[in-house]
Amino acid sequence: MTYRPSLQPAVAAVRLAVRGGLDAVTDGDSVIVGLSGGADSLALTAATVFEAARRRITVVAVTVDHGLQEGSVDAADAARRAAETLGATARVVRVEVGAAGGPEAAARDARYRALRDTAREEGAAAILTGHTLDDQAETVLLGLARGSGAASLQGMAAASDLDGVPLLRPLLGLRRETTRAACAAEGLTPWDDPHNADARFARVRVRERVLPVLEAELGPGIAEALARTAEQLREDAAAFDEMIDETIEDIVEHAEAGIAVSIAALAANPPALRHRIIRHVVAAEFGESLTRAQTLEVARLVTAWSGQGPLDLPACRAARVGGRVVFTAR
């Protein structure tokens, strides 16, 4: 009888997660895998190559060199070689990182643009990234600290859309320790990005200081609880979106240089739905996101009307005109 060693549990867990993510991809298609060279993306690449082989899916590993630190060219080249050793086609894309939104946000935006553009060039069916449950917990905590509401607390979705390209995060249910264990079991050497230990970045402080304190003071399972919270809020948001879609056509009408919403209909809705309708109207018509303070000021035109004049908002102006709140371009 031939002895067959059992598959290491961490490797099996990563492969199973990727297998589920690839359910959205048709046999024979190609996918992009974002590969930084770190443990999460390296384990993702290895598992994707393994799972894709049986379905004739082409795997293109894309390493984005942000050029933000010394040695980034060498690190990107090492990631490329690792991907090729695993059996993936590999590309390195160098980007210019702007300053809008701070260094973390600017680098993230540049990275996603590069992945999107490469996916379009390759005709890829999807982009896969190696975000884990730990990343999800960090995102929720950062959103909570900013006070940015349910939209941020929803965290990252396992499947979303990046400018028309499906974006898949199959490892969101796995801890970072699992991807490290998978790399060790497969003899893969991850690259540790120095930025991931740089306390100038808020995400690093959450990872290295805040989450460990919460675990120590409140007990284990904090990261999992935060991830569950994100999932529940996404379900709530989906329900709200469906309610808005059913409601919006009956209460909105076109106005000169803008759009108008029935005051009576807004007033008849509970505050949570009223506020979402207001934000939805401005985002859909003018492409801008309102802050909570701005949303509440618009809502006062409905619920606390005392003759106040028009409100200047991003890209538009809101005013109470008769029985409607009218939004017009500025």
N, C-alpha and C positions, 0 to 999 in steps of 0.2 A: 504494500500500500504506500503510495507516494504521500509524503508529508507536505502540506501546504500551510505555510505560516499564516496566521490570522492577520488581517489588515489592522494597522495601528488605529486606535479609536479616533484620534484627532484627524488623521487623513480621511478616514471613512466619513466623519461628520462634515468635513469641508466638501468632499465629493458629493455627498448626498444633497447638501444645500445647493451646490452648483447645478446638480441634475435637475432639481426643482426649478431653479431660475431659467434654465435652458428650455423648459417646457414651452416658453413663449417664442422660441426660435424654430423655424422650419428646417428639417433635414437638408443639408447641402448649402445652407446659407453661410455667411461669415459673421463673426462678432469681433468687436474691439474690446480688449481688456486693458484697463488703465493700470500700468505697472510702474510704481515708484521705486521698487526694489526692496521695500520694507516687507515685514513678515506677512501682513494682511494681503497685500497685492501679489506677493510671490506665491503664497499658498493658493490664492484664487487662480493665478495663471496656471499653476501645475494641475489643479483640479479641473479647470476648464479644458485644457489640452487633453486630459485623460477622458473626460466625459464627451468631448466633441468628436473624438476619433471614431466612436461607434456610430455616429450620426452624420459623418462626412461634413461636419461644420468646420470651416476654416477659422483659426484663431490668430488674430493680429494683436500682438502686445504693443501698446504705445506708451513710451516713457516720455513724459513732458519735462524738459530741462528749463526751469525758470530762470537760471542764471543768477540766482540770488546769493550764492555762496561759493567760496573757493572750492574747487574740486567737483563742481556739479557736472562738468563734462565727463569726468572719469566715472562718477557714480551712474550717470545715465548710460554710459557705454557698458558698464558692468551689468546693469539691468538688462540691456539688449542681449548681451552674450548669454545671460542666464535664461532668458526667454527662448533663444534659439536652441540652447541645449535641451530645454524641455520639449521642443518640437513646435514652437509657435513661430510664425512670421513676426519679425520685430522691427519697430520703427522708433526713432528718437525724433521728437519734435521740439525745437527750441522756440521759446516765446519771449515776448517783451511784456513785463508786468508793470501795469500802471500804478496809480496811487489812490484811485477812487475807493472809498469805503475802508481804507486802512490796508496794511500789508497782507493780512490773512485773506480778506475778501478779494483783494485785487489778484492775488496768486490763484485763488480758487476759480475766479472768473476766467482768467487766462487759461487755466488747465482745462476747464470744461469747454471753452471755445475750441481749444486744440483737439480734444477728443471728438467733439461734434464735427469739426471740419474733416478730420481724418476718417470718421465713419462715413461721411458723405462721399469722400474721395474713393473709399474702398467699397462703397455700396453695401455697407454692413447692416445687418438686421437689428443690431442692438449694441449698446455699450454696457460693459460690466465693470463695476468698481468694487473695491474690497472693504467697504465700510462695515464695521462690526457693531455688535450690541454696545460695546464701550463707546464707540463714536456716537451712537444714538443717544446714550445717556448724557454724554458731554453736550450734545446739541440741545437737548431739552433743558439742561441746567443753564446753559448760556441764554436760551430764550427766556427762561424764568427770570434770570437776573436783569435782562433788558426790559422786562415788563411788556413784552410785545404781543401778549395774548395767545389765543389758541393756535393761531397760524404757525407761530414758532414752536410752540410746545408739541405740535404734531410731529416734529422731527423730520426724519427722512423716510420716504416711502420705499418699499421693496421694489416697486415698479412705478416709474413716472415717465415724463416726456421731456426731452431736451431739444427744444426747437425742432420738433418733428422726428427725432430719433429716440426710440425707446431706451430708457436708462434703467438698468437692473442692478440691484444691490443684494445679491443672493446670500451674503454672509451676515445680514443684520440680526439674525437670531443666534449668532455664535460669539463667544467671548474672544478677546484678543489673545488670551493665553492658549486658546485652541489653535489659532493660526500659527503661533510660535511653535507649538508642539508638533504641528503638521510639518512645518519646515524642517525641524530637527529630525523627525522620523524619515523624511525623504532626502536628508543630506543636503538641504538647501541652506545657503548662508545669506540671511537678510542683511540689507543695509540699514543702519540706524541713522536716520536723518537728524543732524544736530539741531535743527529747528524744533524737533519734537521734544527737546529737553530745554528749550529756551524760554525762560519764565517771562520774557517780554510779551509773549502771546497768551491771550486769555484762555484759549483752549488748553494750553499746556498747564496753566495754573489750576484749571478745573481738574485736569487729569492727575496731576502730581500732588495737589494739595487738598482740593475741596472734596472730591469723591472719597479719598482715603479717610478723611476726617468723618464724613457721613457714615461710612462703613464702620468705623471704629466706635462712633457714638450711638448709632442707631441700629447697628447689627448688619450682618451680610444680606445681600440681595437688593441693595439700593439701585444698582445699575439695571437689574432686571425689572424692578418696579418702575423706574423711569421709562424704560422701553415699553412696558405695558401701558403706561399713561399715554405715551405718544400714539400707540396703536388705537386706544379707545378714543382719543381726540380726533384721529383721522376718520374713525367711523362716524363720530358726531358731525364732523365737518361735511362728510359726504351726505348725511341726512339733511343738513342745512342747505347745502347746494341744491339738492333735489327739490326742497321746498321753495327755494328762491326761483328755480327754473319754472316751477308750476305757477308761481305768483307774479313774476316780473312782467309778463306780457299784459296782464290785466290792469296793472297800476302805472305803467310807464307809457308815455307818448312823446313823440318828437315835438320839439319846440324850435323856434327860430334860433339858429346857431348853437343848438344844444339839445337838451332832453329834460322832460318834466316828470315828476312823480306825484301821484295823488296824496294829499295830506291826510285825508280820511282813511285811506288804505294803510298808510304808514302808521298812523295812530292806532289802528285796530290790531296791529301786530305787537307781540311782546318785544321788549327792548333788544334782545339778542338778535332776533330776525330783522327788526327795523334797522339796526346798525349794519348788519351784513348787507342788506339791500342797498343802503346808502353807499357803502364801500364798493359794492359790486357795480353800481351805476357809474360811479366816477372812474373806476378802473376800466370798465368796458368801453366807455364813451371817450375818455380822455387819456387813458393809459397811465394813470397815476394812482399811487396807493395813499390813502388817508391815514394819518395817525389816529389814535383813539381820541385825543383831545379835539382834533378837527371833526371827527365823526360825531362826537357829542355836541359840538356847536351846531352842526347841521341838524341834528335831531331836535335841538331846542327850537328850531324854526317850526317844528311840528308840535312839540309837547309843552313848550314854555314860551309861546309867542307873546311878545310885549312891544311889537313895533320895531324890533331891531332891524338894521339895514342889511344889505348884502354882505356875504362872507367871501373873502378872498381865499381861495384854496389853490393847491398846485394845479396849474393849467386851466383852472375854471373858476367860476364865481357862482355861489348859490344864493338864491333869494326866494322869499315867499311871495308869490304872486297869485292872489285870489285863493283858490283851493288847491294850489300846487306848489311844490318846491321846484324851482326851475334852475337847472345847471346850464350855464353858458360858457363858451370858450373865452378865455381872457385875451 
